[in-house]
Amino acid sequence: MSKVDSVKSRGLESKDLESNALKGFYELQPVPGVVVKCKGEKQQVLKALNALKTVKDPEIGFDVVGLGLVYEVVITVEDGVKHCYVKHTLTTPFCPLMPVILSQMQDALQNSGFNPVLDLVFEPVWSVERASDEVKAFLKENMSSFEEPCDS
């Protein structure tokens, strides 16, 4: 019997599992327009987010937090070691500077006293809707093909 079947046989549904998995999470808005799901001591989460703000996408010139590339930050402490789990994405899976950006994220977190665990995901897919108000305004002014999402 799989774990899912085992859980279902005890009367728990996937929504119950998701609800339990999200317990203890809270949302922060590190920059206007960007929301990050967080867990752990708020001061340490903010320290990690500030470290990640120093990492810029070299092609775009904006930091990974402002671009909305950071989805989740979880801080845990085990045996005196601060672990920082970061679920994040890139603007495209084919980003030629992926190794540079990942290395800079790792270094920024290590230099801030964390043992980083980076989880690069492409679901959900990044879109400009996730970016900060500043990034959206810049793109609107400088990119003729940029359109704000419409409410349907």
C-alpha positions as CSV (number, residue, x, y, z in Angstrom):
1,M,0.0,0.0,0.0
2,S,1.4,3.4,-1.0
3,K,1.7,6.3,1.5
4,V,-1.2,8.0,-0.2
5,D,-3.4,4.9,0.0
6,S,-2.4,4.5,3.6
7,V,-3.3,8.1,4.4
8,K,-6.6,7.8,2.5
9,S,-7.5,4.6,4.4
10,R,-7.2,6.6,7.7
11,G,-9.8,9.0,6.4
12,L,-7.4,11.9,5.5
13,E,-7.8,13.6,2.2
14,S,-5.1,15.5,0.2
15,K,-6.6,18.8,1.3
16,D,-6.0,17.7,4.9
17,L,-2.4,16.9,4.1
18,E,-1.9,20.2,2.3
19,S,-3.4,22.0,5.2
20,N,-1.2,20.2,7.7
21,A,1.9,20.8,5.6
22,L,1.2,24.6,5.5
23,K,0.8,24.9,9.2
24,G,3.3,27.4,10.6
25,F,3.7,29.1,7.3
26,Y,3.1,32.8,7.0
27,E,3.4,35.3,4.1
28,L,5.8,38.2,3.9
29,Q,6.0,41.0,1.4
30,P,9.8,41.7,1.2
31,V,9.2,44.3,-1.5
32,P,6.0,45.9,-2.7
33,G,4.1,43.5,-5.0
34,V,6.0,40.3,-4.0
35,V,4.7,37.7,-1.6
36,V,6.9,34.9,-0.2
37,K,5.6,32.0,1.8
38,C,7.8,31.6,4.9
39,K,8.4,29.4,8.0
40,G,10.7,29.9,10.9
41,E,11.9,32.8,13.0
42,K,10.8,36.0,11.2
43,Q,14.1,37.8,11.9
44,Q,16.1,34.9,10.3
45,V,13.7,34.7,7.4
46,L,14.2,38.4,6.7
47,K,17.9,38.0,7.0
48,A,17.8,35.3,4.4
49,L,15.6,37.4,2.1
50,N,17.9,40.4,2.5
51,A,20.9,38.2,1.5
52,L,19.0,37.0,-1.6
53,K,18.2,40.6,-2.5
54,T,21.9,41.0,-3.2
55,V,21.7,38.4,-6.0
56,K,20.9,40.1,-9.3
57,D,19.9,38.4,-12.6
58,P,22.8,39.7,-14.7
59,E,20.6,39.9,-17.9
60,I,17.8,41.8,-16.3
61,G,19.6,43.7,-13.6
62,F,17.0,43.1,-10.8
63,D,17.4,41.0,-7.8
64,V,15.9,37.5,-7.5
65,V,13.5,38.6,-4.7
66,G,12.2,41.6,-6.6
67,L,11.7,39.5,-9.7
68,G,9.5,37.2,-7.7
69,L,11.8,34.2,-8.2
70,V,11.7,33.2,-4.6
71,Y,8.6,31.3,-3.7
72,E,9.3,30.0,-0.2
73,V,11.9,30.4,2.6
74,V,12.1,28.0,5.5
75,I,14.6,28.4,8.4
76,T,15.3,25.6,10.7
77,V,18.0,25.1,13.4
78,E,19.5,21.7,14.1
79,D,22.5,21.2,16.4
80,G,23.2,24.9,16.3
81,V,23.3,25.0,12.4
82,K,20.9,27.4,10.7
83,H,19.5,25.7,7.6
84,C,17.8,27.9,5.0
85,Y,15.6,26.1,2.5
86,V,14.7,28.2,-0.5
87,K,12.1,27.1,-3.1
88,H,12.7,29.3,-6.2
89,T,12.6,29.4,-9.9
90,L,14.2,31.3,-12.8
91,T,12.6,33.4,-15.5
92,T,13.0,30.5,-17.9
93,P,14.2,26.9,-17.6
94,F,16.7,27.7,-20.3
95,C,18.4,30.5,-18.5
96,P,22.0,30.5,-19.7
97,L,23.2,32.1,-16.5
98,M,21.5,29.5,-14.2
99,P,24.8,28.3,-12.7
100,V,25.9,31.9,-12.0
101,I,22.7,32.8,-10.3
102,L,22.5,29.6,-8.2
103,S,26.1,30.0,-7.1
104,Q,25.5,33.6,-6.1
105,M,22.4,32.6,-4.1
106,Q,24.3,29.8,-2.3
107,D,27.2,32.2,-1.5
108,A,24.8,35.0,-0.3
109,L,23.1,32.7,2.1
110,Q,26.4,31.1,3.3
111,N,27.9,34.5,3.9
112,S,24.8,35.3,6.1
113,G,25.4,32.3,8.3
114,F,23.0,29.8,6.7
115,N,23.5,26.3,5.4
116,P,21.6,26.8,2.1
117,V,19.3,24.2,0.5
118,L,18.2,25.5,-2.9
119,D,15.2,23.9,-4.5
120,L,14.9,25.0,-8.1
121,V,11.4,24.4,-9.5
122,F,9.6,25.4,-12.6
123,E,6.0,24.8,-11.3
124,P,4.5,27.2,-10.9
125,V,6.0,28.8,-14.0
126,W,7.4,32.3,-13.4
127,S,5.5,35.2,-14.9
128,V,5.9,38.9,-14.6
129,E,2.8,39.0,-12.4
130,R,5.0,37.6,-9.6
131,A,7.5,40.5,-9.9
132,S,7.7,43.6,-7.7
133,D,5.8,46.8,-8.5
134,E,9.2,48.4,-9.4
135,V,10.0,45.6,-11.9
136,K,6.6,45.8,-13.5
137,A,6.8,49.6,-13.8
138,F,10.3,49.3,-15.4
139,L,9.1,46.7,-17.9
140,K,6.0,48.7,-18.7
141,E,8.2,51.7,-19.5
142,N,10.9,49.9,-21.4
143,M,9.3,46.9,-23.1
144,S,6.9,47.6,-25.8
145,S,5.5,44.0,-25.6
146,F,4.8,44.1,-21.9
147,E,1.1,44.0,-21.0
148,E,-0.2,44.0,-17.5
149,P,-2.5,41.0,-16.7
150,C,-6.1,41.8,-17.3
151,D,-8.8,40.9,-14.8
152,S,-11.2,38.5,-16.5
